[in-house]
Amino acid sequence: MSTKTKQTTPDKSSASQGKKLDQAFAFNKQNYQLTIASVVIIFFGFYLMAGKEDIFSTTKLTVAPIVIVIGFVVGIFAIMKKPKH
């Protein structure tokens, strides 16, 4: 009893689809830009919080935490945003 194995040659369309799958990233350029912007906003918020002013100033108690939360919201948006194909 002999078994014949069927040899298949790779199809050009499947090879091009493989290349498209290899080149597809989870994030695009805009996602990375938003992520970098969120990190900058968060660092700016911590800079405001660490100022040399009075410890009970409005900047340290109110403005800086709001800026930090905005930075985290931008970061979450950067992760959740779907790239356009």
C-alpha positions in Angstrom: 0.0 0.0 0.0 1.6 3.2 -1.1 0.5 6.6 0.2 0.8 9.5 -2.0 1.4 12.9 -0.5 -0.1 15.8 -2.3 2.4 18.6 -2.7 1.0 22.1 -2.9 2.8 25.1 -4.1 2.3 28.3 -2.3 -0.3 30.5 -4.0 0.7 34.1 -4.8 -2.4 35.5 -3.1 -1.7 33.6 0.1 1.9 34.8 0.1 0.8 38.4 -0.3 -1.8 38.0 2.5 1.0 36.6 4.7 3.0 39.7 4.1 0.0 41.9 4.9 -0.5 40.1 8.2 3.2 40.4 9.1 3.1 44.1 8.4 0.0 44.9 10.4 0.7 46.4 13.8 -1.6 46.7 16.7 -0.9 50.5 16.8 -0.3 53.0 14.1 1.6 56.3 14.2 -1.3 58.3 15.8 -1.6 55.8 18.7 2.1 56.2 19.5 1.9 60.0 19.3 -1.1 60.0 21.7 0.8 57.7 24.0 3.8 60.0 24.1 1.5 63.0 24.6 -0.1 61.3 27.5 3.3 60.6 29.2 4.3 64.2 28.7 1.0 65.4 30.2 1.5 63.1 33.2 5.0 64.3 33.8 3.9 67.9 33.5 1.2 67.1 36.2 3.8 65.7 38.5 6.1 68.7 37.8 3.2 71.0 38.9 2.7 68.9 42.0 6.3 69.1 43.0 6.6 72.8 42.7 8.4 74.9 45.3 5.4 76.9 46.2 3.3 76.6 49.4 2.3 73.0 50.1 -1.4 73.9 50.3 -1.5 75.9 47.0 -4.3 75.4 44.6 -1.9 74.3 41.9 -0.7 71.3 44.0 -4.0 70.3 45.4 -6.4 70.8 42.5 -4.7 71.6 39.1 -1.9 69.0 39.2 -4.1 66.0 40.0 -6.6 67.1 37.3 -3.8 67.3 34.8 -2.5 63.9 35.8 -6.0 62.3 35.4 -6.3 64.0 32.0 -3.0 62.4 31.0 -4.2 59.0 32.0 -7.4 59.4 30.1 -5.4 60.4 27.0 -3.3 57.3 27.5 -6.3 55.0 27.8 -7.8 56.6 24.6 -4.5 56.0 22.8 -4.6 52.3 23.7 -8.3 51.9 22.8 -8.3 53.8 19.5 -8.5 51.4 16.6 -6.2 52.2 13.6 -7.8 52.9 10.3 -6.8 50.4 7.6 
